[in-house]
Amino acid sequence: MTKEQIEVVQNTFNKVRPMSGTAAQLFYNRLFDVDPSVRETLLWTLKQGLGADFTPEAEVAWGNAYDFLAAVMQQAAKGASM
C-alpha cells in the first residue's frame, strides 16, 4: 500500500466509526446475499455508508488494505499449521 492509500483508509475509517453499528448490519446482511465474497461485501458496505466520501481512490486503498490483511492472515495460518 502507498502512503496515500494508508491515509485514505485511516480518514474514511474515522468516518465509518460513528456509524459502526449500521455498517456492521449492512456488512453481515450483504455478506450472506453474495458469494459470500468478504472483500466485495466490505467494499459495498463502505460505499453504502460513506456515499460520496467513498471515492475511487478510497475503494482502491480499501481493496489494497483488505488484500494485505488477507495475505498476512493466510501466511499466519500456514505458519500455524506447520
HELIX and SHEET records of a PDB file:
HELIX    1   1 LYS A    3  VAL A   16  1                                  14    
HELIX    2   2 ARG A   17  MET A   19  5                                   3    
HELIX    3   3 SER A   20  LEU A   31  1                                  12    
HELIX    4   4 VAL A   38  LEU A   50  1                                  13    
HELIX    5   5 GLY A   51  ASP A   53  5                                   3    
HELIX    6   6 PRO A   56  ALA A   80  1                                  25    
END                                                                             
